[in-house]
Amino acid sequence: MKKLLLGMTAMMVMAVVAAPSASAQEAEKADAEKKMEKMEGEAKDVHWMKGTMTPPDQETMDISYKVTKSEKGVKGWIVAEADGEKREIPMNDIKWGDDYVSYSWGMPDNADLVISCNLMKQDDGGYAGDCTDNAEDGRTGQMTIAPMETKEKKDETAG
């Protein structure tokens, strides 16, 4: 009987110790809400820009750029659709100055190939320039970033 009482007492103590207190549960809930607010804020901070890509010896194609800004810096992706499949290609080493944008990227199916782009600001507010790969023959293509539309411009065209 003594062993049974000791066992039951141990189980009760374990249940009390293992169960999170109400304040701990509230703290976890508040932490989860903060994380959700941060994610929603980051989603609102995503900027989409239109552009074009002209690979060497190929036709020009429309693309989009997806760019986010955070405490860790700027992250970006080139978003292109080929053969009905949408691809997001990460951009690396993004530098954005008053009159230029530079970045590099690679093809997902060829990790050794790095394409470096240097785009200069154009009179219309967009950017255009060459992208050169690191292959032995150093092929060059072109990319553009269209001028970003302001809310006022969108309102004018809609009305």
FIRO-431091 format. One record per residue (C-alpha): x, y, z. Coordinates in steps of 0.02 Angstrom, whole numbers. Example, Ala and Ser with C-alpha at 12.3 -4.5 7.8 and 13.67 -1.06 7.14 Angstrom:
// FIRO-431091
X:615; Y:-225; Z:390 $
X:684; Y:-53; Z:357 $
***
This chain:
// FIRO-431091
X:0; Y:0; Z:0 $
X:143; Y:115; Z:42 $
X:219; Y:85; Z:-131 $
X:52; Y:123; Z:-213 $
X:36; Y:288; Z:-118 $
X:215; Y:336; Z:-162 $
X:184; Y:294; Z:-344 $
X:24; Y:395; Z:-350 $
X:108; Y:542; Z:-263 $
X:252; Y:536; Z:-388 $
X:129; Y:534; Z:-533 $
X:35; Y:683; Z:-463 $
X:196; Y:781; Z:-438 $
X:250; Y:740; Z:-616 $
X:82; Y:796; Z:-685 $
X:93; Y:963; Z:-594 $
X:275; Y:991; Z:-645 $
X:248; Y:939; Z:-826 $
X:90; Y:1044; Z:-852 $
X:132; Y:1221; Z:-906 $
X:65; Y:1356; Z:-793 $
X:-68; Y:1477; Z:-854 $
X:60; Y:1617; Z:-863 $
X:177; Y:1507; Z:-966 $
X:34; Y:1465; Z:-1084 $
X:-8; Y:1651; Z:-1101 $
X:174; Y:1691; Z:-1137 $
X:180; Y:1556; Z:-1271 $
X:20; Y:1624; Z:-1349 $
X:88; Y:1803; Z:-1347 $
X:251; Y:1743; Z:-1425 $
X:156; Y:1651; Z:-1563 $
X:51; Y:1808; Z:-1596 $
X:210; Y:1915; Z:-1609 $
X:285; Y:1792; Z:-1732 $
X:126; Y:1797; Z:-1837 $
X:125; Y:1988; Z:-1836 $
X:308; Y:1989; Z:-1891 $
X:271; Y:1868; Z:-2033 $
X:123; Y:1973; Z:-2089 $
X:232; Y:2129; Z:-2082 $
X:367; Y:2047; Z:-2186 $
X:238; Y:1992; Z:-2313 $
X:180; Y:2173; Z:-2329 $
X:361; Y:2226; Z:-2354 $
X:380; Y:2119; Z:-2510 $
X:400; Y:2225; Z:-2665 $
X:362; Y:2159; Z:-2838 $
X:444; Y:2239; Z:-2988 $
X:424; Y:2197; Z:-3171 $
X:567; Y:2176; Z:-3292 $
X:636; Y:2080; Z:-3439 $
X:774; Y:1955; Z:-3468 $
X:861; Y:1926; Z:-3634 $
X:976; Y:1775; Z:-3623 $
X:1117; Y:1763; Z:-3751 $
X:1050; Y:1712; Z:-3922 $
X:870; Y:1700; Z:-3858 $
X:710; Y:1801; Z:-3862 $
X:667; Y:1928; Z:-3726 $
X:551; Y:1863; Z:-3591 $
X:450; Y:1953; Z:-3457 $
X:503; Y:1922; Z:-3278 $
X:465; Y:1989; Z:-3105 $
X:579; Y:2030; Z:-2961 $
X:524; Y:1990; Z:-2784 $
X:622; Y:2090; Z:-2655 $
X:609; Y:2094; Z:-2466 $
X:697; Y:2205; Z:-2340 $
X:729; Y:2150; Z:-2162 $
X:851; Y:2178; Z:-2020 $
X:964; Y:2051; Z:-2105 $
X:970; Y:2152; Z:-2267 $
X:892; Y:2138; Z:-2437 $
X:839; Y:1972; Z:-2512 $
X:779; Y:1951; Z:-2689 $
X:718; Y:1825; Z:-2816 $
X:700; Y:1828; Z:-3004 $
X:529; Y:1754; Z:-3045 $
X:511; Y:1683; Z:-3219 $
X:390; Y:1566; Z:-3304 $
X:454; Y:1440; Z:-3429 $
X:356; Y:1298; Z:-3507 $
X:210; Y:1337; Z:-3391 $
X:319; Y:1316; Z:-3237 $
X:352; Y:1461; Z:-3120 $
X:530; Y:1474; Z:-3052 $
X:599; Y:1582; Z:-2913 $
X:786; Y:1603; Z:-2930 $
X:875; Y:1679; Z:-2779 $
X:978; Y:1836; Z:-2807 $
X:1143; Y:1854; Z:-2713 $
X:1256; Y:2000; Z:-2666 $
X:1120; Y:2129; Z:-2699 $
X:1183; Y:2308; Z:-2699 $
X:1063; Y:2450; Z:-2733 $
X:1135; Y:2625; Z:-2753 $
X:1061; Y:2789; Z:-2813 $
X:1104; Y:2754; Z:-2994 $
X:1137; Y:2567; Z:-3005 $
X:1082; Y:2392; Z:-2953 $
X:1201; Y:2245; Z:-2952 $
X:1172; Y:2064; Z:-2906 $
X:1219; Y:1888; Z:-2953 $
X:1117; Y:1731; Z:-2976 $
X:1134; Y:1555; Z:-3041 $
X:1033; Y:1423; Z:-3128 $
X:957; Y:1297; Z:-3007 $
X:1013; Y:1152; Z:-3117 $
X:1194; Y:1214; Z:-3133 $
X:1271; Y:1268; Z:-2967 $
X:1439; Y:1310; Z:-3049 $
X:1365; Y:1442; Z:-3165 $
X:1359; Y:1617; Z:-3089 $
X:1281; Y:1763; Z:-3182 $
X:1334; Y:1938; Z:-3127 $
X:1221; Y:2085; Z:-3171 $
X:1257; Y:2271; Z:-3169 $
X:1107; Y:2379; Z:-3210 $
X:1115; Y:2568; Z:-3224 $
X:972; Y:2687; Z:-3186 $
X:883; Y:2749; Z:-3343 $
X:800; Y:2917; Z:-3376 $
X:628; Y:2840; Z:-3351 $
X:674; Y:2780; Z:-3175 $
X:699; Y:2599; Z:-3223 $
X:863; Y:2503; Z:-3235 $
X:947; Y:2413; Z:-3379 $
X:1113; Y:2328; Z:-3406 $
X:1216; Y:2176; Z:-3447 $
X:1229; Y:2011; Z:-3359 $
X:1383; Y:1905; Z:-3391 $
X:1407; Y:1724; Z:-3341 $
X:1568; Y:1648; Z:-3273 $
X:1579; Y:1517; Z:-3410 $
X:1739; Y:1507; Z:-3510 $
X:1664; Y:1602; Z:-3658 $
X:1583; Y:1732; Z:-3541 $
X:1415; Y:1749; Z:-3627 $
X:1318; Y:1910; Z:-3600 $
X:1132; Y:1943; Z:-3591 $
X:1028; Y:2091; Z:-3537 $
X:905; Y:2123; Z:-3396 $
X:792; Y:2268; Z:-3353 $
X:692; Y:2326; Z:-3204 $
X:542; Y:2432; Z:-3255 $
X:507; Y:2595; Z:-3163 $
X:403; Y:2563; Z:-3009 $
X:227; Y:2632; Z:-3020 $
X:174; Y:2744; Z:-2878 $
X:0; Y:2736; Z:-2805 $
X:-38; Y:2905; Z:-2887 $
X:7; Y:2839; Z:-3060 $
X:-102; Y:2686; Z:-3034 $
X:-248; Y:2796; Z:-2978 $
X:-229; Y:2908; Z:-3132 $
X:-232; Y:2762; Z:-3253 $
X:-379; Y:2680; Z:-3165 $
X:-487; Y:2839; Z:-3172 $
***
